[in-house]
């Protein structure tokens, strides 16, 4: 499954929990913010970082096949970039 020690996995889990809490704080800022695009990009960045940690540590691919590792990290990155592009287009169309 994974070559990580229980302590390393616990540390990764703590980092994931902190990222979730950061997302919650960002969601509170969304309600009171004039810059939703920046906050959306923050959410997407957190999502990609969390996916990376899960792929590398919990799926055990830190030392696994490179092709599988890159593919599983590229998947959420691709959709995050698509969502960011959509948010950017929406924000630009509302300005003009």
C-alpha contacts under 8 A as a table, 3 or more apart, distances in Angstrom:
res1	aa1	res2	aa2	distance
1	X	58	X	7.90
1	X	59	X	6.57
1	X	60	X	5.55
2	X	57	X	6.86
2	X	58	X	6.69
2	X	59	X	6.49
2	X	60	X	3.85
2	X	61	X	7.28
3	X	60	X	6.35
3	X	63	X	7.78
4	X	8	X	5.93
4	X	9	X	6.33
4	X	57	X	6.81
4	X	60	X	7.47
5	X	8	X	5.17
5	X	9	X	6.27
6	X	9	X	5.06
6	X	10	X	6.05
7	X	10	X	5.00
7	X	11	X	6.20
8	X	11	X	5.06
8	X	12	X	6.21
9	X	12	X	4.96
9	X	13	X	6.06
9	X	57	X	6.86
9	X	58	X	7.34
10	X	13	X	4.95
10	X	14	X	6.18
11	X	14	X	5.07
11	X	15	X	6.29
12	X	15	X	5.05
12	X	16	X	6.22
12	X	53	X	7.13
12	X	57	X	7.43
13	X	16	X	4.99
13	X	17	X	6.23
14	X	17	X	5.05
14	X	18	X	6.21
15	X	18	X	5.03
15	X	19	X	6.21
16	X	19	X	5.02
16	X	20	X	6.29
16	X	50	X	6.25
16	X	53	X	7.79
17	X	20	X	5.03
17	X	21	X	6.27
18	X	21	X	5.01
18	X	22	X	6.13
19	X	22	X	4.91
19	X	23	X	6.22
19	X	46	X	6.55
19	X	50	X	7.34
20	X	23	X	4.99
20	X	24	X	6.31
21	X	24	X	4.93
21	X	25	X	6.26
22	X	25	X	5.04
22	X	26	X	6.18
23	X	26	X	4.94
23	X	27	X	6.17
23	X	43	X	6.29
23	X	46	X	7.27
24	X	27	X	5.03
24	X	28	X	6.47
25	X	28	X	5.18
25	X	29	X	6.48
26	X	29	X	5.00
26	X	30	X	6.30
26	X	39	X	6.55
26	X	42	X	7.74
26	X	43	X	7.46
27	X	30	X	5.08
27	X	31	X	7.06
28	X	31	X	5.83
28	X	32	X	7.29
29	X	32	X	5.32
29	X	33	X	5.80
29	X	39	X	7.90
30	X	33	X	5.17
30	X	35	X	7.90
30	X	36	X	6.09
30	X	39	X	6.70
33	X	36	X	6.43
35	X	38	X	5.73
35	X	39	X	6.78
36	X	39	X	5.08
36	X	40	X	5.97
37	X	40	X	5.00
37	X	41	X	6.20
37	X	87	X	6.49
37	X	88	X	6.85
37	X	91	X	7.04
38	X	41	X	5.14
38	X	42	X	6.27
39	X	42	X	4.85
39	X	43	X	6.29
40	X	43	X	5.08
40	X	44	X	6.28
40	X	84	X	7.48
40	X	87	X	7.65
41	X	44	X	5.05
41	X	45	X	6.07
41	X	84	X	6.35
42	X	45	X	5.10
42	X	46	X	6.22
43	X	46	X	5.18
43	X	47	X	6.21
44	X	47	X	4.98
44	X	48	X	6.31
44	X	80	X	5.65
44	X	84	X	7.52
45	X	48	X	5.26
45	X	49	X	6.22
45	X	80	X	7.75
46	X	49	X	5.11
46	X	50	X	6.05
47	X	50	X	5.19
47	X	51	X	6.13
47	X	76	X	7.77
47	X	80	X	7.94
48	X	51	X	5.05
48	X	52	X	6.12
48	X	73	X	7.73
48	X	76	X	6.00
48	X	77	X	5.90
48	X	80	X	7.27
49	X	52	X	5.04
49	X	53	X	6.35
50	X	53	X	5.18
50	X	54	X	6.26
51	X	54	X	5.12
51	X	55	X	6.08
51	X	73	X	6.89
51	X	76	X	7.01
52	X	55	X	5.15
52	X	56	X	6.02
52	X	73	X	5.81
53	X	56	X	5.24
53	X	57	X	5.70
53	X	58	X	7.34
54	X	57	X	5.49
54	X	58	X	4.95
54	X	59	X	6.28
55	X	58	X	6.06
55	X	59	X	5.03
55	X	60	X	6.89
55	X	61	X	6.18
55	X	62	X	7.72
55	X	69	X	7.08
55	X	72	X	6.83
55	X	73	X	7.05
56	X	59	X	6.04
56	X	60	X	5.61
56	X	61	X	4.69
56	X	62	X	4.42
56	X	69	X	7.31
57	X	60	X	5.02
57	X	61	X	6.61
57	X	62	X	6.25
58	X	61	X	7.93
60	X	63	X	7.03
60	X	64	X	6.77
61	X	64	X	4.15
61	X	65	X	6.89
61	X	68	X	7.84
61	X	69	X	5.92
62	X	69	X	7.50
64	X	68	X	7.61
64	X	69	X	6.93
65	X	68	X	5.52
65	X	69	X	6.26
66	X	69	X	5.04
66	X	70	X	6.00
67	X	70	X	5.28
67	X	71	X	6.02
68	X	71	X	5.08
68	X	72	X	6.06
69	X	72	X	5.34
69	X	73	X	6.27
70	X	73	X	5.22
70	X	74	X	5.87
71	X	74	X	5.01
71	X	75	X	6.22
72	X	75	X	5.46
72	X	76	X	7.48
73	X	76	X	6.12
73	X	77	X	6.44
74	X	77	X	4.91
74	X	78	X	5.86
75	X	78	X	5.32
75	X	79	X	6.60
76	X	79	X	5.21
76	X	80	X	5.98
77	X	80	X	5.06
77	X	81	X	6.10
78	X	81	X	5.21
78	X	82	X	6.25
79	X	82	X	4.92
79	X	83	X	6.09
80	X	83	X	5.02
80	X	84	X	6.02
81	X	84	X	4.95
81	X	85	X	6.08
82	X	85	X	5.10
82	X	86	X	6.23
83	X	86	X	5.04
83	X	87	X	6.14
84	X	87	X	5.04
84	X	88	X	6.03
85	X	88	X	5.03
85	X	89	X	6.11
86	X	89	X	5.16
86	X	90	X	6.12
87	X	90	X	5.06
87	X	91	X	6.11
88	X	91	X	5.14
88	X	92	X	6.14
89	X	92	X	5.15
89	X	93	X	6.09
90	X	93	X	5.18
90	X	94	X	6.29
91	X	94	X	5.24
91	X	95	X	6.43
92	X	95	X	5.25
92	X	96	X	6.72
93	X	96	X	5.65
